[in-house]
Amino acid sequence: MSATTNPPAPGRPWVRIIVRSFLILVILLVTAGFLYENISETRDRRFNRMPGEVVDVGGYKMHIDCTGRGTPVVILDAGLGDSYISWRKVQPQMSQLTRVCSYDRAGLGYSESSPSERTSKVFAEELHTLLHNAGVTGPIILVGHSMGGYDVRLFASHYRDEVAGMVRVDASHPEQQKRFPPALNDLDAGWIRDEEFLEFTMPLGIPRLMGFCGHDAVVRAAECNFYSAREAVAELKKFPESAAQTATAGSLGDMLLAVLSHDPNTPQPDLPEDLVKPTNDVWQQMQAELARLSTRGTQVIAKNSGHYIQLDRPDVVIEAVRSMVDQLRQDSAQASKIE
């Protein structure tokens, strides 16, 4: 009797078909998202040209936009993850007073990425190199918003002879994370996750599809890209280190200093309702402390303004700069008479 063999167990071709189809679909969606994002970025930048110029700062280029004429020169430093766009409501009018320069930190907006760590000490050094290579000379008025307040304070600490005045626009305080309500700091991890979501999904066009890039084509052209999303995450993660660096900067002596603070009575939808008052109370205390960094420091509360005073109340920022420019020119004229 001949030996018999059992037929092979029937396979499940439908499983393989489903898996293959799923993989093909994923590849197609990823490819489509990648193409959509790149085509959209190219289109936005084609029809919304970059103002100013890009300047080599040592192996990579940074974007700077200088308008107007005269001295002192006003340098605008944006907040965490923000591009030069955040100053577009104030720069045109400031330019009627004197020369004004906004710029993009490395990795943001139209600036190429930097190999250095993303701390405020590095930002101050990179800004100094950018100004030097762009031919921008002092005397300088530094204007820093939010985390940009760290940058300008460290800049003044390292290059004091070049800085004539400073305007801090709802600027960060180096002890804020220690002094804010603990529940507020517990939200930091969630904010980092949100930024990481943008970073990892930006190449696929998902934030753009979900409307996170907004409807303003000029803003999209500058900020809706992978590099800006990656830089924002890096700055956020290094924020405590930037605060520690700023805490060692010391006082500003008799430098002209204007501290502009948001209205504590303005709604803050990003905060839980029970945290708004205690957070505002601490913030106002810290803003008053920032004003005391100089013997010539003053503080102004920008009524009906949130954290972005330059967008909610651009007139307040413009007036602070106007007053400082006038004062410095008067001081210069008096010094010339004495000589």
VENTA-V596322 format. One line per field, one symbol per residue. phi: phi as a letter, one per 30 degrees, with the letter a starting at -180 (. if undefined). psi: psi as a letter, one per 20 degrees, with the letter a starting at -180 (. if undefined). burial: b if it has 16 or more other ideal C-beta (glycine too) atoms within 10 Angstrom, else e. Layout:
BEGIN
phi=???
psi=???
burial=???
END
This chain:
BEGIN
phi=.ddccddddddbdddddddddddddddddddddddedddddddeddcbdddibcbdbjjacbcbbcbibjbdcccccddeicceedcddcdeddddcadbbcaceejchcdddcdddccdddeddddddeddddiccddcccbbchdeddedddedddbedcccabbcchddcdcdddcdeedddddeddddddddedddcedcidedddiddicddddeedcdaddddddddddddceddddddddcdidcicddbbccbdddcdebddceedcddddddddddddddddddbdcdbbbcddibcddddcdbedddddddeddedddddddddddddd
psi=pqqqqqqqppamhhghgggghggggggggggggggggggggggghginqpqbrpppjmirqqpqopqrqrqrpppporapjqahhijiihgghhiigapppqrpqpiqcjqqqqiqqmrhggggghgggggghikoraqqopoppchhhgghhhghhhlhiiphrpponlqqpijhhhiqphhghhighhhggghhggghighjjghghijiiaiohggghhimrgghgghggggghjghhhghghhjharjckqpppopqroijpqniiqqhiigghghggghghhhhhhjhqikqqpppnqkqbhmhihhmhhggghgggggggghhgghgghhhh.
burial=eeeeeeeeeeeeeeeeeeeeeeeeeeeeeeeebeeebeebbeebbeeeeebbebbebeebbbbbbbebeebbbbbbbbbbbbbbbbbbbbbebbbebbbbbbbbbbbbbbbbebeeebbbbbbbbbbeebbeebebeeebbbbbbbbbbbbbbbbbbebeebbbbbbbbbbbbbebeeebbeebeeeeeeeeeebbbbbebbebbbbbeeeebeeeeebbbbbbbbbbbbbbbbbbebbeebbebbeebeebeebbbbbbbbbeeeeeeebeeeebeebbebbeebbeebbebbeebebbbbeebbbbbbbbbbebbbebbbbbbeebeeeeeeeeeee
END
